């Protein structure tokens, strides 16, 4: 967006900065422990320092940024221990969403999940771990969406945002996509069979495997 078209102040400017910063963190453009200098960010996004400060406070509440006394803000570092704890929470919530999705899924939605499964197979076969990681993320998002469990979805979006760095690291670990693929295909199969118990069990098995991989 050209600078002259950007709102420099007010709520709209804060939301612009918030969205841009969040995307930069989630896509790895801003890495854990990277300092977030208000003057530089204000210039980059064409907004005031006050708008940047408000956006950073919001990102702190989402667990993406930490503000250090007398040192400013930085991208929050999520330790392995925290990542495991977050994934344990995901295990319960995503299991719930999978069960709800299996009970309510339409034929068109089943087709969409199966198409994602096919794309994931291809990404693994072609040796494209980052493509596989994005498809993995999309599959989980679709299952949450199909569940209709909006409270769980909101909680999971916040939790998952904190795990982005660990997600990329696992995707690049040799052999991990191949193992993960079978777990995801089992999730798709159970939801497609409209079996809530099997769907929840498949998600729990997958995320238990993620926890084990994080601890390795």
C-alpha positions as CSV (number, residue, x, y, z in Angstrom):
1,X,0.0,0.0,0.0
2,X,1.5,3.4,-1.0
3,X,2.4,5.6,2.0
4,X,0.1,8.3,1.0
5,X,-2.9,5.9,1.1
6,X,-2.1,4.7,4.6
7,X,-3.9,6.1,7.6
8,X,-1.2,7.6,9.8
9,X,-3.1,7.8,13.1
10,X,-6.1,6.4,15.0
11,X,-7.6,3.0,15.2
12,X,-7.3,2.3,11.5
13,X,-3.6,2.9,11.7
14,X,-3.2,0.7,14.7
15,X,-5.1,-2.1,13.0
16,X,-2.9,-1.7,9.9
17,X,0.3,-2.0,12.0
18,X,-1.2,-4.9,14.0
19,X,-2.0,-6.9,10.9
20,X,1.3,-6.3,9.2
21,X,3.3,-7.1,12.3
22,X,1.3,-10.2,13.0
23,X,1.8,-11.5,9.5
24,X,5.5,-10.8,9.6
25,X,5.9,-12.8,12.8
26,X,3.7,-15.7,11.6
27,X,5.6,-16.0,8.3
28,X,9.0,-15.9,10.0
29,X,10.0,-12.5,8.6
30,X,10.5,-11.4,12.2
31,X,12.2,-14.0,14.2
32,X,12.2,-14.9,18.0
33,X,14.2,-12.4,20.1
34,X,14.3,-9.8,17.3
35,X,14.0,-6.3,18.7
36,X,10.9,-4.3,17.6
37,X,12.0,-0.6,17.4
38,X,9.0,1.7,17.4
39,X,10.6,4.4,15.3
40,X,11.7,2.0,12.6
41,X,8.3,0.2,12.5
42,X,6.4,3.5,12.4
43,X,8.5,4.6,9.4
44,X,8.1,1.2,7.7
45,X,4.3,1.1,8.0
46,X,3.7,4.9,7.6
47,X,2.0,5.3,11.0
48,X,2.7,7.0,14.3
49,X,4.8,5.6,17.1
50,X,1.6,5.6,19.2
51,X,-0.1,3.3,16.7
52,X,2.9,1.0,16.8
53,X,2.9,1.0,20.6
54,X,-0.8,0.1,20.7
55,X,-0.2,-2.7,18.2
56,X,2.7,-4.1,20.2
57,X,0.5,-4.1,23.4
58,X,-2.1,-6.1,21.5
59,X,0.5,-8.5,20.2
60,X,1.8,-8.9,23.7
61,X,-1.7,-10.0,24.9
62,X,-1.7,-12.6,22.0
63,X,1.6,-14.0,23.2
64,X,3.6,-13.0,20.1
65,X,5.5,-10.1,21.6
66,X,7.2,-9.5,24.9
67,X,7.9,-6.1,26.4
68,X,11.1,-5.9,28.5
69,X,11.5,-3.2,31.1
70,X,13.8,-0.4,29.9
71,X,14.6,-2.4,26.8
72,X,11.5,-2.1,24.6
73,X,9.8,-4.9,22.7
74,X,10.9,-8.1,20.9
75,X,9.4,-11.1,19.2
76,X,8.6,-13.5,22.0
77,X,10.8,-16.6,22.4
78,X,8.6,-19.7,22.9
79,X,10.6,-22.4,24.7
80,X,10.2,-26.1,24.0
81,X,8.6,-26.5,27.4
82,X,6.0,-23.8,26.5
83,X,5.5,-25.4,23.1
84,X,4.8,-28.7,24.7
85,X,2.3,-27.1,27.1
86,X,0.6,-25.3,24.3
87,X,0.3,-28.5,22.2
88,X,-1.2,-30.3,25.2
89,X,-4.0,-27.7,25.2
90,X,-4.3,-28.0,21.4
91,X,-4.7,-31.8,21.8
92,X,-7.9,-31.3,23.8
93,X,-9.4,-28.5,21.8
94,X,-8.5,-29.8,18.4
95,X,-9.8,-33.3,19.4
96,X,-13.1,-31.6,20.2
97,X,-13.2,-29.8,16.9
98,X,-12.4,-33.0,15.0
99,X,-15.3,-34.8,16.7
100,X,-17.7,-31.9,16.0
101,X,-16.5,-31.7,12.4
102,X,-17.1,-35.5,11.9
103,X,-20.6,-35.1,13.2
104,X,-21.5,-32.2,10.9
105,X,-19.3,-32.4,7.8
106,X,-20.9,-32.2,4.4
107,X,-20.0,-34.2,1.3
108,X,-18.4,-31.1,-0.3
109,X,-16.3,-30.6,2.9
110,X,-15.2,-34.2,2.9
111,X,-14.0,-33.8,-0.7
112,X,-12.1,-30.6,0.3
113,X,-10.3,-32.5,3.1
114,X,-9.5,-35.4,0.8
115,X,-8.1,-33.0,-1.8
116,X,-5.9,-31.5,0.8
117,X,-4.7,-35.0,1.7
118,X,-3.8,-35.6,-1.9
119,X,-1.8,-32.4,-2.0
120,X,0.0,-33.3,1.2
121,X,1.0,-36.7,-0.3
122,X,2.4,-34.9,-3.3
123,X,4.3,-32.4,-1.3
124,X,6.0,-35.2,0.7
125,X,6.7,-37.2,-2.4
126,X,8.2,-34.2,-4.1
127,X,10.4,-33.4,-1.0
128,X,8.7,-30.0,-0.4
129,X,8.6,-29.7,3.4
130,X,7.5,-26.0,3.6
131,X,4.7,-26.6,1.1
132,X,3.7,-29.6,3.3
133,X,3.8,-27.4,6.4
134,X,1.5,-24.9,4.8
135,X,-1.0,-27.6,3.8
136,X,-0.8,-29.1,7.2
137,X,-1.7,-25.7,8.7
138,X,-4.6,-25.4,6.2
139,X,-5.9,-28.9,7.0
140,X,-6.1,-28.1,10.7
141,X,-7.8,-24.7,9.9
142,X,-10.4,-26.4,7.8
143,X,-11.2,-29.0,10.4
144,X,-11.7,-26.2,13.0
145,X,-13.8,-24.2,10.6
146,X,-16.0,-27.3,9.8
147,X,-16.5,-28.0,13.5
148,X,-18.6,-24.8,14.1
149,X,-17.1,-24.7,17.6
150,X,-16.3,-21.0,17.6
151,X,-15.0,-20.7,21.2
152,X,-12.5,-23.5,20.6
153,X,-11.5,-22.0,17.2
154,X,-10.7,-18.6,18.8
155,X,-8.6,-20.2,21.5
156,X,-6.7,-22.4,19.0
157,X,-5.9,-19.5,16.7
158,X,-4.2,-17.7,19.5
159,X,-2.3,-20.9,20.7
160,X,-1.2,-21.8,17.2
161,X,0.2,-18.3,16.5
162,X,2.7,-18.9,19.2
163,X,3.9,-22.1,17.7
164,X,4.8,-20.9,14.2
165,X,8.6,-21.2,14.7
166,X,8.4,-24.7,16.1
167,X,6.0,-25.7,13.3
168,X,8.6,-24.7,10.7
169,X,11.4,-26.5,12.5
170,X,9.5,-29.7,12.7
171,X,8.6,-29.5,9.0
172,X,12.3,-29.4,8.2
173,X,13.3,-32.3,10.4
174,X,14.3,-35.3,8.2
175,X,11.5,-37.9,8.2
176,X,9.0,-35.9,10.1
177,X,6.7,-35.0,7.2
178,X,6.5,-38.7,6.2
179,X,5.4,-39.7,9.7
180,X,3.0,-36.7,10.0
181,X,1.4,-37.4,6.7
182,X,0.0,-40.8,7.8
183,X,-1.4,-39.2,11.0
184,X,-3.1,-36.5,8.9
185,X,-4.6,-39.0,6.5
186,X,-6.0,-40.9,9.4
187,X,-7.7,-37.7,10.6
188,X,-9.2,-37.1,7.2
189,X,-10.4,-40.7,6.9
190,X,-12.1,-40.6,10.3
191,X,-13.9,-37.3,9.6
192,X,-14.9,-38.5,6.1
193,X,-16.4,-41.6,7.8
194,X,-18.3,-39.3,10.1
195,X,-17.0,-41.1,13.1
196,X,-16.5,-38.5,15.9
197,X,-14.7,-40.8,18.3
198,X,-12.3,-42.0,15.7
199,X,-11.7,-38.4,14.5
200,X,-10.9,-37.2,18.0
201,X,-8.6,-40.2,18.6
202,X,-6.8,-39.5,15.3
203,X,-6.1,-35.9,16.2
204,X,-5.0,-36.8,19.7
205,X,-2.6,-39.4,18.3
206,X,-1.2,-36.9,15.9
207,X,-0.6,-34.2,18.5
208,X,0.8,-36.7,20.9
209,X,3.3,-37.5,18.2
210,X,4.0,-33.7,17.8
211,X,4.7,-33.5,21.6
212,X,7.2,-36.4,21.3
213,X,8.9,-34.7,18.4
214,X,9.2,-31.4,20.2
215,X,10.8,-33.2,23.1
216,X,13.4,-35.0,21.0
